[in-house]
Amino acid sequence: MVQSDEEQLVEAISPERFQPFLEECGGDAVVALRLYAWDAEAARALHSPLRDLEVSLRNRIHRQLTGKFGRSDWWNLPRAQPNRWAMEDIRDAEDKLRRRGNGTAPCDVVATLPFGFWVSLVSKGGHGNYEMKYWYPALRHCFKGVRRTDLHEQLEVMRTLRNRVAHHERIYHRQLDEDFRTAVELTALVAPALAARHGKYSQVPAVLARRARVLSGEEEIAL
């Protein structure tokens, strides 16, 4: 039996991965394939503000803690060390750099650490007591007028979205307009000029506005 174009596409995607899209579109495979394409388009657009949020956040936090503790490898200072889970992230980053044949300079470690590491530094930190170690003496000055608990909650939302985008998971079911606003607002706390660029030039609003027209077939998909 010769498969239709839609059947071939679904097989390539995998029926299991495609099922939520199919259910969202009432079982209409043609519309669900359009949603699948639009979902990828939205993920590509959101990757840019999420990338700049992650990079600017980690650089700002690193600079602040470097200034506070007087050394760029502040995590090796006993009184500045994060909790054991975060230290495992640091040692994993150093091992990864060594396997690549690279040095383990602090700037390279910073660039290799996952987003979750930096988000965790504005959490309570468990036995690490990050509020007293990092927040009150240093990091609160990066986020003036923002409650630590609110900041951590918003960053966790961004971390989840970032991971879904990075691992090619669906995002169409999220409030993506709100996600975009949150990403820009958080970036503005640490890099106002960078946030302003996204406010002016980002493709995200136009992509989100296309959803209904793409699903109806009024506009073409963009791959």
N, C-alpha and C positions, 0 to 999 in steps of 0.2 A: 504494500500500500504506500502510495506517494504521500509524504507529509506536506501539509500546507506550510506557508511561510511562518504563520503564527506558531504552529506546532514545532517547527524547527527552532524558532527563537526560544520558546518555553523550554525545550529540551536542553538547549545550550545554557540557559539561565539555571535550570533545574526546577522541576515542578514544586519542590518543597520551598525553595526560595521565592518562587513566584506566587505561591498560594495567598499570602496576605494582600498582594496587589490585586489578585483576582477577586478576593472577597470584598475588598474596598470598592471595586467597580461592578459589583453585582453579578459576577460571573462572566462578564464581557471581556474576552481575552484581548480583543483589539484595543479597547480603552485601557485595559490594565497594562498593556505593553507601552502605551503612551505615557501612563503614569510612571512606569518603571524608568523610562527615558527622562522624564521631567525630574524625577527624584534624583537621578544622577546629575542632572544639570544644576539643581539646587545645591547638591553637595559640593560640586565644583566651585560654585559661586561663594558658598560659605567657608570654603577652605581658606580663602584669602584673609578675611577678618580673624578667623580662628588662629591662623598661622601668626599673624602680627600680634594678636593678644598674647599668645604663648611666648613668643620671642621677647616682646617688650616687658612682659611681666617677669620672666626669669632674669632678664638683664637688670631690671630695676631692683628686684629683691636682692640679687647677688651684689650689686654695687652698695646697697644699703648695709648689708651684713658685712661686707668687706670693710666699709668705713667704721662700723661699730666695733668689730673685733680686730682691726688693724692688720689683716692679712687676707690675701685673695683665696687661700685654701682654708677659709674660716672653719670648715667642718672638721679639720684635723686638730683644732684647738679644743682641749678637753672640756672647757667650760662652754663652748659653743656647739658641741656635737649634737646633731639631731637624734631622734630615737633610733632604735636598732633597725627598724624597717627602712628608715630613710638612709641609714648608714649602709645597709645592704644595697640600696639603689646606687649609692656612690661607688662602692667597691665593684658592683657589676659594671658600672660605666667605665671605671678604670680598667677592668679586665677586658672589656670590649675594645677600648682604645689600644691596649697592648696587643691584642690579637690582630688588629688592623696594622700593626707596626707603627702606631703613632705614639707620641709622648702623652703623658697624663697631666699636662699643664692645666691649671684651674679653669682657664677659658674653654679648653676642650671638654673638660668634665661637665661644665655648665651646659654646653651645647648638646651633650649626650644624655643628660638626665631627662627622664620623662616628665611630661606636664604635671602628672600627679604628684611628683616630688615637690614642685613649687607650690602647688595648691595646698599640699599638706602643711606647709610652713605657716599658713595662716589659720590652721586648725588648733585645737587645744593641745594636740601632740601627745596625748596620753601621759605616760610617766616622763616624757620629755619636757613637759610644762612649757610649751611654746609661747604662751601668753607672756610669761615672765622672762623667758630667754630671748624671744625675738620681737613679739608684738609691741609691748609697752616701751622697751628701750630703743627700738629701731623701726620696725615695719609700719607702725601706725602713722609715722610721718610721711610714708609713701601714699597713704590712703586717708587723707585728712577728711574728717566729717563722716566717715564710714564705720559702722559697727563691724567688728571682726567677724561675728557670727553671720551677719548678713553677707559680708564679702565672701566668706568661705562657702556659704550655701550657693551663691551665684556662680562662683568659680567651679564648684562641683557640677553644676548644670552644664557649664561650658566644657568641662572635661568629658562628661558623658557624651555630649554632642560631638566633640572632637574625635573621640574614640569611635563613634558610630560612623563618622565620615571616613576616618582612616581605615576602618575595617570593612568598608563598603556595605554597611547595614542601612536599612531603609530609614528615612527621616521624614517622609511626607506626612506622618501622623502627628508630628510635633507642631508647636506654635512657632513656626520659623521666623515670622516677623518679630516676635518677642525675643527669640534667640539672637537675631541680628542686632536688635537694639541693645541687648545685654552685652554682647561682645564689644560693641562700639563704646558703650558707657564704661565698661571695665578698662578698656584700652585707654580711654581718656584720663583715667586716674593716674596712669603711669607714663603715658606718651600722648599728650593732647594733640600734637601736630599729626601724628599717625592716625589717630581716631578721626580727625577732621578730614583726612584724605578719604577714608572709607565713607564718611558721611556725604562727601561730595561726589565720589567717583564709583562707589561700589555697584556691581551688577546685581546684587542680591534683590533689591526692591523690584527691579524689572523682571527678574526671573520668577519671583513669587507671584507677581501680577499675571504672569503668562499661564499659570496652572490650568485654569478653567478653559482657556482657549486651546491649549495643547490637548487636553482631554477630549474636547469636543471635535477636534480635527480642524478647527478654524485656523490654527497656526501649526507649523511643522515642528516636529521634535528637533532638538539640537544635541548632537552627540560629540 
